[in-house]
């Protein structure tokens, strides 16, 4: 019962966020530099409100983002040093 309540609450929060993001009246330019910083995952700490460990979740996502950035940099180096066609 407790798990079902958390699932329903999570779905309600997700649906609300999805609907509210579609109701924006003006187009806002997304700054890619601000998205790549670890500070942009601070909102994940709010997951404590629905029973998740927000700090652990944030650290996990930050680690994934950092690994992805390193991987992308390695790919750019590989592509940049490859033979020209």
KOLMI-282693 format. One line per field, with one value per residue: residue number from 1; residue in one letter; x, y, z of N, C-alpha, C, CB in turn. Coordinates in steps of 0.1 Angstrom, whole numbers, plus 5000, padded with zeros to 4 digits. Glycine has a CB too. Layout:
n <- (NUM, ...)
res <- (a, ...)
n_u <- (X, ...)
n_v <- (Y, ...)
n_w <- (Z, ...)
ca_u <- (X, ...)
ca_v <- (Y, ...)
ca_w <- (Z, ...)
c_u <- (X, ...)
c_v <- (Y, ...)
c_w <- (Z, ...)
cb_u <- (X, ...)
cb_v <- (Y, ...)
cb_w <- (Z, ...)
% end
This chain:
n <- (1, 2, 3, 4, 5, 6, 7, 8, 9, 10, 11, 12, 13, 14, 15, 16, 17, 18, 19, 20, 21, 22, 23, 24, 25, 26, 27, 28, 29, 30, 31, 32, 33, 34, 35, 36, 37, 38, 39, 40, 41, 42, 43, 44, 45, 46, 47, 48, 49, 50, 51, 52, 53, 54, 55, 56, 57, 58, 59, 60, 61, 62, 63, 64, 65, 66, 67, 68, 69, 70, 71, 72, 73, 74, 75, 76, 77, 78, 79, 80, 81, 82, 83, 84, 85)
res <- (x, x, x, x, x, x, x, x, x, x, x, x, x, x, x, x, x, x, x, x, x, x, x, x, x, x, x, x, x, x, x, x, x, x, x, x, x, x, x, x, x, x, x, x, x, x, x, x, x, x, x, x, x, x, x, x, x, x, x, x, x, x, x, x, x, x, x, x, x, x, x, x, x, x, x, x, x, x, x, x, x, x, x, x, x)
n_u <- (5008, 5019, 5039, 5024, 5012, 5033, 5041, 5019, 5019, 5044, 5038, 5019, 5033, 5052, 5034, 5024, 5046, 5053, 5030, 5031, 5054, 5048, 5032, 5044, 5047, 5066, 5095, 5124, 5158, 5180, 5207, 5235, 5258, 5251, 5236, 5254, 5268, 5274, 5257, 5232, 5218, 5208, 5181, 5173, 5176, 5152, 5138, 5137, 5113, 5094, 5103, 5127, 5163, 5176, 5201, 5218, 5208, 5213, 5241, 5246, 5235, 5251, 5276, 5271, 5267, 5292, 5308, 5298, 5305, 5333, 5335, 5325, 5344, 5366, 5358, 5356, 5383, 5393, 5380, 5389, 5416, 5417, 5421, 5420, 5395)
n_v <- (4988, 5012, 5015, 5017, 5042, 5059, 5056, 5066, 5092, 5100, 5098, 5118, 5141, 5141, 5143, 5168, 5185, 5180, 5190, 5217, 5226, 5227, 5249, 5273, 5307, 5323, 5318, 5306, 5309, 5281, 5277, 5260, 5257, 5261, 5239, 5218, 5220, 5207, 5219, 5221, 5199, 5202, 5204, 5178, 5170, 5175, 5152, 5139, 5145, 5127, 5103, 5093, 5091, 5121, 5133, 5113, 5105, 5128, 5128, 5105, 5111, 5133, 5120, 5104, 5123, 5136, 5114, 5110, 5135, 5132, 5110, 5120, 5140, 5124, 5110, 5132, 5139, 5115, 5115, 5139, 5134, 5114, 5099, 5120, 5123)
n_w <- (5000, 5008, 4989, 4966, 4971, 4970, 4944, 4930, 4939, 4928, 4901, 4899, 4905, 4884, 4862, 4867, 4865, 4838, 4825, 4834, 4822, 4796, 4794, 4792, 4783, 4770, 4750, 4763, 4761, 4764, 4784, 4777, 4792, 4818, 4823, 4822, 4845, 4879, 4897, 4886, 4892, 4917, 4923, 4925, 4951, 4963, 4961, 4985, 4996, 4986, 4996, 4987, 4987, 4984, 4982, 4977, 4952, 4937, 4937, 4923, 4898, 4891, 4889, 4867, 4847, 4847, 4839, 4814, 4801, 4801, 4784, 4761, 4755, 4751, 4728, 4710, 4709, 4697, 4672, 4662, 4659, 4640, 4607, 4578, 4553)
ca_u <- (5000, 5028, 5046, 5015, 5009, 5045, 5041, 5008, 5024, 5054, 5032, 5012, 5044, 5057, 5024, 5023, 5058, 5051, 5020, 5035, 5065, 5041, 5024, 5052, 5043, 5077, 5106, 5136, 5170, 5186, 5222, 5241, 5269, 5245, 5231, 5265, 5274, 5268, 5247, 5219, 5211, 5204, 5166, 5170, 5175, 5138, 5133, 5135, 5099, 5086, 5108, 5140, 5175, 5179, 5216, 5224, 5203, 5220, 5255, 5246, 5233, 5263, 5286, 5268, 5269, 5307, 5313, 5293, 5313, 5346, 5334, 5323, 5357, 5375, 5353, 5360, 5398, 5395, 5375, 5398, 5429, 5415, 5425, 5411, 5390)
ca_v <- (5000, 5024, 5016, 5022, 5056, 5066, 5055, 5075, 5106, 5103, 5101, 5131, 5151, 5140, 5149, 5183, 5191, 5179, 5200, 5231, 5230, 5230, 5261, 5285, 5316, 5328, 5309, 5309, 5302, 5272, 5279, 5247, 5257, 5259, 5225, 5209, 5221, 5199, 5226, 5220, 5188, 5205, 5201, 5164, 5168, 5175, 5138, 5135, 5147, 5116, 5091, 5089, 5098, 5131, 5136, 5101, 5106, 5139, 5124, 5095, 5118, 5141, 5111, 5100, 5135, 5137, 5103, 5113, 5145, 5127, 5101, 5129, 5146, 5113, 5109, 5144, 5137, 5104, 5120, 5150, 5128, 5104, 5102, 5129, 5117)
ca_w <- (5000, 5009, 4976, 4956, 4973, 4965, 4929, 4925, 4942, 4919, 4888, 4899, 4904, 4870, 4853, 4870, 4859, 4824, 4820, 4836, 4813, 4783, 4795, 4791, 4773, 4762, 4747, 4770, 4756, 4773, 4785, 4778, 4802, 4831, 4824, 4824, 4859, 4889, 4905, 4880, 4897, 4931, 4925, 4928, 4965, 4967, 4961, 4999, 4999, 4982, 5002, 4981, 4992, 4974, 4981, 4970, 4938, 4931, 4935, 4913, 4885, 4889, 4885, 4854, 4839, 4846, 4830, 4800, 4796, 4798, 4773, 4749, 4752, 4745, 4714, 4702, 4706, 4687, 4659, 4658, 4655, 4630, 4593, 4570, 4541)
c_u <- (5009, 5035, 5037, 5012, 5021, 5045, 5030, 5013, 5035, 5048, 5025, 5022, 5049, 5047, 5023, 5035, 5057, 5041, 5024, 5046, 5059, 5033, 5032, 5048, 5054, 5088, 5118, 5148, 5177, 5201, 5228, 5252, 5263, 5240, 5242, 5272, 5267, 5257, 5233, 5211, 5206, 5189, 5163, 5170, 5161, 5131, 5131, 5120, 5090, 5093, 5121, 5151, 5180, 5193, 5222, 5220, 5211, 5235, 5256, 5245, 5245, 5274, 5284, 5270, 5284, 5313, 5310, 5301, 5327, 5346, 5333, 5336, 5366, 5370, 5357, 5375, 5400, 5391, 5384, 5412, 5429, 5420, 5415, 5407, 5387)
c_v <- (5013, 5026, 5022, 5037, 5064, 5067, 5065, 5090, 5110, 5106, 5114, 5142, 5152, 5147, 5164, 5190, 5191, 5189, 5214, 5235, 5233, 5243, 5274, 5294, 5322, 5318, 5314, 5302, 5294, 5274, 5265, 5246, 5255, 5245, 5215, 5210, 5212, 5206, 5225, 5208, 5190, 5202, 5187, 5161, 5169, 5162, 5133, 5136, 5135, 5102, 5086, 5097, 5108, 5134, 5125, 5101, 5116, 5135, 5114, 5102, 5127, 5132, 5106, 5111, 5137, 5127, 5105, 5124, 5140, 5118, 5110, 5136, 5136, 5111, 5120, 5143, 5127, 5109, 5130, 5145, 5117, 5108, 5111, 5121, 5126)
c_w <- (5000, 4996, 4966, 4958, 4968, 4950, 4924, 4928, 4932, 4905, 4888, 4898, 4890, 4860, 4855, 4863, 4844, 4818, 4823, 4827, 4799, 4783, 4795, 4780, 4764, 4761, 4755, 4764, 4767, 4773, 4787, 4789, 4816, 4833, 4826, 4837, 4869, 4897, 4899, 4885, 4912, 4933, 4928, 4943, 4970, 4966, 4975, 5003, 4996, 4987, 4996, 4988, 4982, 4972, 4974, 4955, 4931, 4928, 4924, 4899, 4881, 4883, 4871, 4844, 4836, 4837, 4816, 4793, 4792, 4786, 4760, 4745, 4746, 4730, 4705, 4699, 4696, 4673, 4653, 4653, 4644, 4616, 4586, 4557, 4530)
cb_u <- (4991, 5038, 5052, 5002, 5007, 5058, 5037, 4995, 5029, 5064, 5022, 5004, 5055, 5060, 5011, 5022, 5071, 5047, 5007, 5039, 5075, 5033, 5015, 5067, 5036, 5083, 5109, 5134, 5180, 5182, 5226, 5246, 5277, 5234, 5224, 5275, 5274, 5279, 5251, 5221, 5220, 5207, 5159, 5181, 5184, 5131, 5141, 5143, 5094, 5084, 5098, 5140, 5186, 5172, 5222, 5220, 5188, 5220, 5261, 5235, 5220, 5268, 5287, 5253, 5263, 5313, 5308, 5278, 5314, 5351, 5321, 5312, 5363, 5374, 5337, 5357, 5405, 5386, 5360, 5400, 5436, 5400, 5428, 5418, 5378)
cb_v <- (5000, 5022, 5002, 5014, 5058, 5060, 5041, 5073, 5107, 5091, 5089, 5133, 5149, 5126, 5142, 5185, 5184, 5165, 5197, 5233, 5219, 5219, 5261, 5282, 5328, 5341, 5307, 5306, 5313, 5258, 5289, 5243, 5270, 5270, 5221, 5211, 5236, 5193, 5241, 5220, 5175, 5219, 5206, 5155, 5178, 5185, 5129, 5144, 5160, 5115, 5081, 5092, 5088, 5144, 5138, 5088, 5108, 5151, 5118, 5085, 5127, 5149, 5099, 5096, 5147, 5137, 5090, 5117, 5157, 5118, 5092, 5140, 5152, 5100, 5107, 5157, 5134, 5092, 5125, 5160, 5123, 5100, 5089, 5142, 5109)
cb_w <- (5012, 5020, 4972, 4957, 4988, 4970, 4924, 4933, 4956, 4918, 4885, 4913, 4914, 4866, 4855, 4885, 4864, 4820, 4828, 4851, 4812, 4779, 4808, 4790, 4779, 4769, 4732, 4786, 4750, 4771, 4797, 4765, 4802, 4833, 4811, 4813, 4863, 4898, 4905, 4865, 4897, 4934, 4913, 4921, 4972, 4958, 4953, 5008, 4992, 4967, 5001, 4966, 4996, 4978, 4995, 4976, 4938, 4939, 4948, 4915, 4886, 4901, 4894, 4853, 4844, 4860, 4835, 4800, 4806, 4810, 4774, 4752, 4765, 4753, 4714, 4709, 4719, 4692, 4660, 4669, 4667, 4629, 4585, 4567, 4544)
% end
